Amino acid sequence: MSVRIDTLPNGITVATDHMPEVKTAALGIWISAGSRYEDKDEHGISHLLEHMAFKGTKKRTARQINEEIESVGGEMNAATGIELTAYYVRLLGEDLPLALDILSDILTEPRFERAELAREQSVIVQEIGGAKDSPDDVVYDLFQKTAFPNQAIGRPILGTPKTVRSFTPGKIRQYMAKRYRGKRMIVAAAGAVDHDKLLRGARKELASVPSGAPEAAIPAKYRGGIEVSVRKLEQTHILFGLEGISYNDPDRYAMQVFAALLGGGSSSRLYQEVRERRGLCYSISAFHSSYQDTGVFGVSAGADAADTEELIRVTVNELERAAAKASAAEVARAKAQLKVGMLSSLESVSSRAEQLGGNWIAYGRVMSVEEVVAEIDAIDVERARAAGRRLLENVRPTFAGIGGGRGLERAGRVVQSMRSGA
């Protein structure tokens, strides 16, 4: 990577990764403004703000924003997460100044017209309704809420119909002024990009962004628990998890390796034992999600309601066995999966820009590919096993399920027995 990094007078970081072999470029602006930073009366405002940013500025209508980008063949989008919001464009490198102009415009001169706001509020309410019709979305939201009850980090990113409809232009501007501040923003670009030219443009276009840093998030407190939603579905959807670790923890890659060997592919322990040997589900996977001060380790699966109790028993058993007896071959496969996944993604200009932005939001710096690969390579069998054992210390499991009632209740009792040590 040929990464260059500079800082503007108001604290905004500008980072680029020049890729001489490509003609396209990806440009994005990442901000520490995700859902965990919202007060109760702001639930869903980060996501609504992301939508409203494209709905017109003082010099462009919503239609003009789209037409200007698409007239040069570009693609523009945005995303809201738990700890960040991102706005990004992909287009030819020669058109990067236009991308910077438009992204800067929507972040510094948004109109937030009431008519546009009302329309977008209706769109998001429909999006919330669509998520409720998706069992995968429902079980994830249920899991997050149960792992982190009564906390912003445990609330759905989309908000609720009531909160979304309550926001006014003034409320959105107030939140934007509070969170969109220079020291927690990064302009990141990869591909056919000239760093010095982008730096000059950003210094001019983003000069009005307030300096300083927004307030830190309230520390998250993992609790865990059991929560099920009985519905008449063809398949029962479950998420079982344990408290994980922060992305600032030195064991973060060891935990990723452990998740991969447990349920990261068709050769993983869970896939082989639960699906191939016992036929208890069509798919099953393990994951680890890190945040700035905590994390969650989880196993997701879809199964017949009658099989969920056995599925959970087998999953817990495999988790304990992997923590005690994961083999060198399993660890090697998991490490290879992680490295190939990361390296192949970096062949894309969009993924490289995302790595720059995401790294900086998480760590306050950009990690080189060589540094990440070296950290993964350093994980041996004992470190991978130790990550698994760490999950099983002070066990406070989280279990969320949606589907057939009796099977979920029995599976929940299995999980509860872990918590009580029975």
JODA-V829293 format. One record per backbone hydrogen bond with DSSP energy under -1.0 kcal/mol. NH is the residue of the N-H (numbers start at 1). CO is the residue of the C=O. E is the energy in kcal/mol with one decimal. If there is no record, write none. Layout:
# JODA-V829293
nh:NH co:CO e:E
nh:NH co:CO e:E
This chain:
# JODA-V829293
nh:4 co:16 e:-2.1
nh:6 co:14 e:-2.5
nh:8 co:12 e:-3.2
nh:11 co:8 e:-2.3
nh:13 co:185 e:-2.1
nh:14 co:6 e:-3.1
nh:15 co:187 e:-2.9
nh:16 co:4 e:-2.3
nh:17 co:189 e:-1.9
nh:18 co:2 e:-1.3
nh:19 co:191 e:-2.3
nh:22 co:19 e:-1.8
nh:25 co:91 e:-3.1
nh:26 co:190 e:-2.4
nh:27 co:89 e:-2.8
nh:28 co:188 e:-2.7
nh:29 co:87 e:-2.7
nh:30 co:186 e:-2.5
nh:31 co:85 e:-2.6
nh:32 co:184 e:-2.0
nh:33 co:31 e:-2.1
nh:35 co:81 e:-1.9
nh:36 co:82 e:-2.5
nh:37 co:34 e:-1.6
nh:38 co:35 e:-1.6
nh:42 co:39 e:-2.0
nh:43 co:40 e:-1.2
nh:45 co:42 e:-2.9
nh:48 co:44 e:-2.0
nh:49 co:45 e:-2.7
nh:50 co:46 e:-1.8
nh:51 co:47 e:-1.7
nh:52 co:48 e:-2.8
nh:53 co:49 e:-1.8
nh:54 co:51 e:-1.2
nh:55 co:52 e:-1.9
nh:57 co:60 e:-3.4
nh:58 co:109 e:-1.6
nh:65 co:61 e:-2.1
nh:66 co:62 e:-1.8
nh:67 co:63 e:-2.7
nh:68 co:64 e:-2.6
nh:69 co:65 e:-1.6
nh:70 co:66 e:-2.6
nh:71 co:67 e:-2.0
nh:72 co:69 e:-1.1
nh:73 co:70 e:-1.5
nh:74 co:69 e:-2.3
nh:75 co:90 e:-2.4
nh:77 co:88 e:-2.5
nh:79 co:86 e:-2.3
nh:81 co:84 e:-3.3
nh:85 co:31 e:-2.2
nh:86 co:79 e:-2.7
nh:87 co:29 e:-1.9
nh:88 co:77 e:-2.7
nh:89 co:27 e:-3.0
nh:90 co:75 e:-2.5
nh:91 co:25 e:-2.3
nh:93 co:23 e:-2.9
nh:95 co:92 e:-1.7
nh:96 co:93 e:-1.6
nh:99 co:95 e:-1.6
nh:100 co:96 e:-2.5
nh:101 co:97 e:-2.3
nh:102 co:98 e:-2.5
nh:103 co:99 e:-2.7
nh:104 co:100 e:-2.6
nh:105 co:101 e:-2.0
nh:106 co:102 e:-2.5
nh:107 co:103 e:-1.2
nh:108 co:104 e:-1.6
nh:109 co:105 e:-2.7
nh:111 co:56 e:-2.2
nh:117 co:113 e:-2.7
nh:118 co:114 e:-2.6
nh:119 co:115 e:-1.9
nh:120 co:116 e:-2.5
nh:121 co:117 e:-2.6
nh:122 co:118 e:-1.7
nh:123 co:119 e:-1.9
nh:124 co:120 e:-2.4
nh:125 co:121 e:-2.2
nh:126 co:122 e:-2.0
nh:127 co:123 e:-1.9
nh:128 co:124 e:-2.6
nh:129 co:125 e:-2.1
nh:130 co:126 e:-2.4
nh:131 co:127 e:-2.1
nh:132 co:128 e:-1.8
nh:134 co:131 e:-1.2
nh:138 co:134 e:-2.4
nh:139 co:135 e:-2.7
nh:140 co:136 e:-1.5
nh:141 co:137 e:-2.4
nh:142 co:138 e:-2.4
nh:143 co:139 e:-2.2
nh:144 co:140 e:-2.7
nh:145 co:141 e:-2.3
nh:146 co:142 e:-2.0
nh:147 co:143 e:-2.5
nh:148 co:144 e:-2.1
nh:154 co:151 e:-1.2
nh:155 co:152 e:-1.5
nh:164 co:160 e:-2.9
nh:165 co:161 e:-2.1
nh:172 co:168 e:-2.3
nh:173 co:169 e:-2.4
nh:174 co:170 e:-2.3
nh:175 co:171 e:-2.1
nh:176 co:172 e:-2.6
nh:177 co:173 e:-2.6
nh:178 co:174 e:-1.4
nh:179 co:175 e:-2.3
nh:180 co:176 e:-2.6
nh:181 co:179 e:-1.9
nh:182 co:210 e:-3.5
nh:183 co:212 e:-2.0
nh:184 co:181 e:-1.9
nh:185 co:182 e:-1.6
nh:186 co:30 e:-2.2
nh:187 co:13 e:-3.2
nh:188 co:28 e:-2.7
nh:189 co:15 e:-2.0
nh:190 co:26 e:-2.1
nh:191 co:17 e:-2.2
nh:192 co:24 e:-2.6
nh:193 co:191 e:-2.1
nh:198 co:194 e:-2.4
nh:199 co:195 e:-2.7
nh:200 co:196 e:-2.2
nh:201 co:197 e:-2.2
nh:202 co:198 e:-2.8
nh:203 co:199 e:-2.3
nh:204 co:200 e:-1.5
nh:205 co:201 e:-3.2
nh:206 co:202 e:-2.3
nh:209 co:206 e:-1.5
nh:223 co:147 e:-3.3
nh:225 co:397 e:-1.3
nh:227 co:399 e:-2.6
nh:229 co:401 e:-2.5
nh:231 co:403 e:-1.6
nh:233 co:231 e:-1.2
nh:236 co:303 e:-3.4
nh:237 co:402 e:-2.6
nh:238 co:301 e:-2.6
nh:239 co:400 e:-2.7
nh:240 co:299 e:-2.5
nh:241 co:398 e:-3.0
nh:242 co:297 e:-2.3
nh:244 co:295 e:-2.9
nh:247 co:291 e:-1.9
nh:249 co:246 e:-1.5
nh:252 co:249 e:-1.9
nh:255 co:251 e:-2.3
nh:256 co:252 e:-1.5
nh:257 co:253 e:-2.3
nh:258 co:254 e:-2.3
nh:259 co:255 e:-2.4
nh:260 co:256 e:-2.1
nh:261 co:257 e:-2.4
nh:262 co:258 e:-1.9
nh:263 co:259 e:-2.7
nh:264 co:260 e:-2.5
nh:268 co:265 e:-1.5
nh:269 co:261 e:-2.0
nh:270 co:262 e:-3.0
nh:272 co:268 e:-2.3
nh:273 co:269 e:-2.7
nh:274 co:270 e:-2.7
nh:276 co:271 e:-2.3
nh:277 co:272 e:-2.2
nh:278 co:273 e:-1.1
nh:280 co:274 e:-2.8
nh:285 co:300 e:-2.1
nh:286 co:263 e:-2.0
nh:287 co:298 e:-2.7
nh:289 co:296 e:-2.8
nh:291 co:294 e:-2.9
nh:296 co:289 e:-2.4
nh:297 co:242 e:-2.8
nh:298 co:287 e:-2.6
nh:299 co:240 e:-2.8
nh:300 co:285 e:-2.5
nh:301 co:238 e:-1.9
nh:302 co:283 e:-1.2
nh:303 co:236 e:-2.7
nh:307 co:304 e:-1.9
nh:311 co:307 e:-2.5
nh:312 co:308 e:-2.3
nh:313 co:309 e:-2.1
nh:314 co:310 e:-2.7
nh:315 co:311 e:-2.4
nh:316 co:312 e:-2.7
nh:317 co:313 e:-2.2
nh:318 co:314 e:-2.7
nh:319 co:315 e:-2.3
nh:320 co:316 e:-2.3
nh:321 co:317 e:-2.4
nh:322 co:318 e:-2.7
nh:323 co:319 e:-2.0
nh:324 co:320 e:-1.1
nh:325 co:321 e:-3.5
nh:326 co:322 e:-1.7
nh:331 co:327 e:-2.2
nh:332 co:328 e:-2.4
nh:333 co:329 e:-2.2
nh:334 co:330 e:-2.4
nh:335 co:331 e:-2.5
nh:336 co:332 e:-2.2
nh:337 co:333 e:-2.3
nh:338 co:334 e:-2.2
nh:339 co:335 e:-2.4
nh:340 co:336 e:-2.6
nh:341 co:337 e:-2.4
nh:342 co:338 e:-2.2
nh:343 co:339 e:-3.0
nh:344 co:340 e:-2.6
nh:345 co:341 e:-1.4
nh:346 co:342 e:-1.3
nh:347 co:344 e:-1.4
nh:348 co:345 e:-1.7
nh:352 co:348 e:-2.0
nh:353 co:349 e:-2.3
nh:354 co:350 e:-2.3
nh:355 co:351 e:-2.3
nh:356 co:352 e:-2.1
nh:357 co:353 e:-2.5
nh:358 co:354 e:-3.3
nh:359 co:355 e:-2.6
nh:360 co:356 e:-1.9
nh:361 co:357 e:-2.2
nh:362 co:358 e:-2.2
nh:363 co:359 e:-3.4
nh:364 co:360 e:-1.8
nh:372 co:368 e:-2.0
nh:373 co:369 e:-2.8
nh:374 co:370 e:-2.3
nh:375 co:371 e:-2.0
nh:376 co:372 e:-2.4
nh:377 co:373 e:-2.9
nh:378 co:374 e:-1.5
nh:379 co:376 e:-1.6
nh:384 co:380 e:-2.1
nh:385 co:381 e:-2.7
nh:386 co:382 e:-2.6
nh:387 co:383 e:-1.7
nh:388 co:384 e:-1.6
nh:389 co:385 e:-2.6
nh:390 co:386 e:-2.2
nh:391 co:387 e:-1.3
nh:392 co:388 e:-1.1
nh:393 co:390 e:-1.1
nh:398 co:241 e:-2.9
nh:399 co:225 e:-2.6
nh:400 co:239 e:-2.6
nh:401 co:227 e:-1.5
nh:402 co:237 e:-2.4
nh:403 co:229 e:-2.0
nh:408 co:404 e:-1.5
nh:409 co:405 e:-2.6
nh:410 co:406 e:-2.3
nh:411 co:407 e:-2.3
nh:412 co:408 e:-2.7
nh:413 co:409 e:-1.7
nh:414 co:410 e:-1.6
nh:415 co:411 e:-2.0
nh:416 co:412 e:-2.6
nh:417 co:413 e:-1.8
nh:419 co:415 e:-1.4
nh:420 co:416 e:-1.9
nh:422 co:417 e:-1.4
